[in-house]
Amino acid sequence: MILRLVLLMIGCPLFLISVAGYFYIKIKFKPKDNDFDDYYHEFEDRRPDIARYNKWSSIALTAAIISMLIVFLAMIPMPF
């Protein structure tokens, strides 16, 4: 019971923070140019704003996925 409570206390705020961060990144870090789709993925390192946007977007999405897994672990019935 205590383990479930600890997992929920860690997973839920982490999920909310990572989703809010993901939306913040989508709004603030997205490059202002309209040619965002014109760049091939191998040349993104030449545009530091696109590389930064992709890096932080993937970090926030990974944190959201990990926190969903933590909440899922807290919700499943445990044998002990």
N, CA and C of each residue as an Amber inpcrd file, in Angstrom:
protein
   240
   0.8170000  -1.1980000   0.0000000   0.0000000   0.0000000   0.0000000
   0.8610000   1.2620000   0.0000000   1.9060000   1.2360000   0.8230000
   2.8010000   2.3970000   0.8880000   3.5370000   2.5690000  -0.4390000
   3.9320000   1.4450000  -1.0490000   4.6410000   1.5150000  -2.3250000
   3.7600000   2.1310000  -3.4060000   2.4920000   1.7750000  -3.4350000
   1.5700000   2.3620000  -4.4030000   1.4360000   3.8630000  -4.2060000
   1.3400000   4.2710000  -2.9520000   1.2120000   5.6960000  -2.6550000
   2.4600000   6.4590000  -3.0840000   3.6130000   5.8990000  -2.8340000
   4.8750000   6.5460000  -3.2280000   4.9730000   6.6350000  -4.7530000
   4.6160000   5.5460000  -5.4330000   4.6620000   5.5670000  -6.8940000
   3.6880000   6.5940000  -7.4680000   2.5030000   6.6920000  -6.8950000
   1.5420000   7.6950000  -7.3660000   2.0160000   9.1150000  -7.0670000
   2.6500000   9.3060000  -5.9150000   3.1430000  10.6400000  -5.5700000
   4.3160000  11.0600000  -6.4490000   5.0170000  10.1020000  -7.0040000
   6.1040000  10.4200000  -7.9260000   5.5880000  10.5300000  -9.3550000
   4.7550000   9.5890000  -9.7720000   4.3330000   9.5080000 -11.1670000
   3.3790000  10.5970000 -11.6060000   2.4060000  10.9250000 -10.7760000
   1.3940000  11.9170000 -11.1860000   1.9700000  13.3200000 -11.3850000
   2.7250000  13.8580000 -10.4220000   3.3110000  15.1850000 -10.6800000
   4.3100000  15.1780000 -11.8400000   5.0660000  14.0870000 -11.9660000
   6.0100000  13.9980000 -13.0800000   5.2740000  14.0100000 -14.4100000
   4.1440000  13.3210000 -14.4730000   3.3580000  13.3140000 -15.7010000
   2.8160000  14.7120000 -16.0190000   2.2730000  15.3890000 -15.0310000
   1.7310000  16.7270000 -15.2630000   2.8220000  17.7160000 -15.6680000
   3.9640000  17.6310000 -15.0290000   5.0690000  18.5400000 -15.3520000
   5.6060000  18.2580000 -16.7520000   5.7390000  16.9910000 -17.1090000
   6.2900000  16.6670000 -18.4260000   5.3140000  17.0110000 -19.5520000
   4.0170000  16.8350000 -19.3300000   3.0480000  17.2230000 -20.3630000
   3.0110000  18.7410000 -20.5160000   3.0460000  19.4610000 -19.3960000
   3.0830000  20.9280000 -19.4730000   4.3740000  21.3900000 -20.1580000
   5.4930000  20.7370000 -19.8420000   6.7490000  21.0720000 -20.5040000
   6.7310000  20.7640000 -21.9820000   6.0710000  19.6700000 -22.3510000
   5.9650000  19.3160000 -23.7640000   5.1920000  20.3810000 -24.5380000
   4.0790000  20.8560000 -23.9660000   3.3200000  21.9110000 -24.6330000
   4.0880000  23.2250000 -24.6640000   4.8320000  23.5180000 -23.6090000
   5.6570000  24.7190000 -23.5890000   6.7220000  24.6610000 -24.6790000
   7.3330000  23.5030000 -24.8400000   8.3480000  23.3340000 -25.8810000
   7.7260000  23.4820000 -27.2630000   6.5510000  22.9020000 -27.4610000
   5.8850000  23.0010000 -28.7560000   5.5450000  24.4470000 -29.1030000
   5.2380000  25.2520000 -28.0900000   4.8580000  26.6380000 -28.3490000
   6.0750000  27.5500000 -28.4550000   7.0090000  27.4420000 -27.5180000
   8.1140000  28.3950000 -27.4370000   9.3450000  28.0300000 -28.2520000
   9.6900000  26.7490000 -28.3540000  10.9310000  26.3510000 -29.0010000
  10.7860000  26.0930000 -30.4900000   9.5700000  25.9980000 -30.9960000
   9.3900000  25.6910000 -32.4130000   9.9620000  26.8340000 -33.2470000
  10.7730000  26.5120000 -34.2310000  11.3790000  27.5540000 -35.0600000
  10.3100000  28.3910000 -35.7560000  10.6060000  29.6540000 -35.8970000
   9.6370000  30.5960000 -36.4720000   9.5250000  30.4900000 -37.9940000
  10.5220000  29.8720000 -38.6240000  10.5060000  29.7660000 -40.0820000
   9.3980000  28.8250000 -40.5360000   8.8540000  29.1030000 -41.7140000
   7.8300000  28.2280000 -42.2800000   8.4410000  27.0600000 -43.0430000
   9.7590000  27.0510000 -43.2170000  10.4240000  25.9800000 -43.9510000
  10.8520000  24.8450000 -43.0240000  10.1120000  24.6270000 -41.9490000
  10.4460000  23.5960000 -40.9620000  10.4150000  22.2060000 -41.5870000
   9.5070000  21.9330000 -42.4840000   9.3840000  20.6160000 -43.1010000
  10.3000000  20.4390000 -44.3110000  10.9430000  21.5110000 -44.7490000
  11.7910000  21.4240000 -45.9330000  13.1730000  20.8380000 -45.6480000
  13.5420000  20.7420000 -44.4010000  14.8710000  20.2490000 -44.0570000
  14.8500000  18.7420000 -43.9050000  15.8190000  18.1210000 -44.4900000
  15.9710000  16.6800000 -44.3580000  16.5670000  16.3790000 -42.9960000
  16.1980000  15.2510000 -42.4110000  16.5740000  14.9680000 -41.0210000
  18.0730000  14.8530000 -40.8160000  18.8410000  14.5860000 -41.8510000
  20.2880000  14.4800000 -41.6830000  20.9630000  15.8440000 -41.5780000
  20.2880000  16.9090000 -41.9820000  20.8900000  18.2370000 -41.9710000
  20.3410000  19.1120000 -40.8450000  19.6630000  18.4950000 -39.8670000
  19.1040000  19.2850000 -38.7800000  20.1740000  19.8480000 -37.8620000
  21.3480000  19.2140000 -37.8370000  22.3930000  19.7270000 -36.9570000
  22.9510000  21.0500000 -37.4610000  22.7110000  21.3860000 -38.7030000
  23.1430000  22.6850000 -39.2180000  22.2190000  23.8020000 -38.7390000
  21.0150000  23.4620000 -38.3670000  20.0800000  24.4340000 -37.8110000
  19.9560000  24.1660000 -36.3170000  20.6280000  24.9250000 -35.4860000
  20.6150000  24.6340000 -34.0470000  19.2370000  24.7870000 -33.4090000
  18.3810000  25.6480000 -33.9500000  17.0570000  25.7930000 -33.3630000
  16.1980000  24.5520000 -33.5950000  16.3380000  23.9210000 -34.7480000
  15.5970000  22.6810000 -35.0150000  16.1480000  21.5410000 -34.1670000
  17.4750000  21.4810000 -34.0240000  18.0820000  20.4320000 -33.2090000
  17.6870000  20.5770000 -31.7420000  17.6750000  21.8020000 -31.2450000
  17.2630000  22.0410000 -29.8550000  15.7930000  21.6910000 -29.6540000
  14.9530000  22.0620000 -30.6130000  13.5290000  21.7480000 -30.5380000
  13.2970000  20.2380000 -30.5150000  13.9760000  19.5040000 -31.3720000
  13.8200000  18.0480000 -31.4070000  14.3470000  17.3880000 -30.1370000
  15.4670000  17.8850000 -29.6260000  16.0540000  17.2920000 -28.4200000
  15.1280000  17.4660000 -27.2200000  14.6720000  18.6890000 -26.9790000
  13.8270000  18.9340000 -25.8130000  12.4430000  18.3170000 -25.9660000
  11.9570000  18.2420000 -27.1800000  10.6690000  17.5950000 -27.4130000
  10.7510000  16.1050000 -27.0890000  11.8250000  15.4590000 -27.4940000
  11.9650000  14.0310000 -27.2040000  12.2170000  13.7860000 -25.7130000
  12.9160000  14.6890000 -25.0310000  13.1290000  14.5470000 -23.5890000
  11.8060000  14.6510000 -22.8420000  10.9810000  15.6270000 -23.1960000
   9.6890000  15.7940000 -22.5210000   8.7600000  14.6230000 -22.8070000
   8.7730000  14.1260000 -24.0190000   7.9250000  12.9830000 -24.3540000
   8.3930000  11.7220000 -23.6330000   9.6790000  11.5340000 -23.5110000
  10.2130000  10.3850000 -22.7800000   9.8520000  10.4600000 -21.2960000
   9.9190000  11.6480000 -20.7170000   9.5310000  11.8070000 -19.3110000
   8.0520000  11.5100000 -19.1120000   7.2060000  11.9050000 -20.0630000
   5.7730000  11.6060000 -19.9610000   5.5220000  10.1050000 -20.0530000
   6.2300000   9.4250000 -20.9100000   6.0540000   7.9720000 -21.0550000
   6.5270000   7.2440000 -19.7970000   7.6620000   7.6520000 -19.2460000
   8.1610000   7.0160000 -18.0260000   7.2010000   7.2510000 -16.8650000
   6.6570000   8.4590000 -16.7630000   5.7200000   8.7180000 -15.6710000
   4.4190000   7.9480000 -15.8550000   3.9770000   7.7370000 -17.0960000
   2.7980000   6.8980000 -17.3190000   3.0670000   5.4590000 -16.8860000
   4.2580000   4.9670000 -17.1380000   4.6110000   3.6200000 -16.6900000
   4.6470000   3.5180000 -15.1690000   5.1310000   4.5570000 -14.5060000
   5.1490000   4.5620000 -13.0400000   3.7300000   4.5380000 -12.4890000
   2.8410000   5.3410000 -13.0660000   1.4470000   5.3510000 -12.6100000
   0.7870000   4.0090000 -12.9050000   1.0940000   3.4110000 -14.0380000
   0.5500000   2.0950000 -14.3510000   1.0120000   1.0530000 -13.3370000
   2.2790000   1.1120000 -12.9560000   2.7830000   0.1720000 -11.9450000
   2.0830000   0.3660000 -10.6050000   1.7070000   1.5960000 -10.3080000
   1.0060000   1.8530000  -9.0450000  -0.4340000   1.3470000  -9.0910000
  -1.0120000   1.2400000 -10.2750000  -2.4150000   0.8490000 -10.3900000
  -2.6360000  -0.6510000 -10.4950000  -1.6610000  -1.3960000 -10.9530000
  -1.8770000  -2.8410000 -11.1010000  -1.8260000  -3.5170000  -9.7390000
  -2.5770000  -4.5980000  -9.5630000  -2.5350000  -5.3010000  -8.2750000
  -1.1840000  -5.9750000  -8.0570000  -0.6290000  -5.7760000  -6.9050000
   0.6680000  -6.3640000  -6.5840000   0.4760000  -7.5780000  -5.6830000
   1.3050000  -8.6080000  -5.8390000   1.1170000  -9.8240000  -5.0550000
   1.5100000  -9.6930000  -3.5870000   2.1990000  -8.6310000  -3.2320000
   2.6290000  -8.5050000  -1.8300000   1.8950000  -7.4080000  -1.1150000
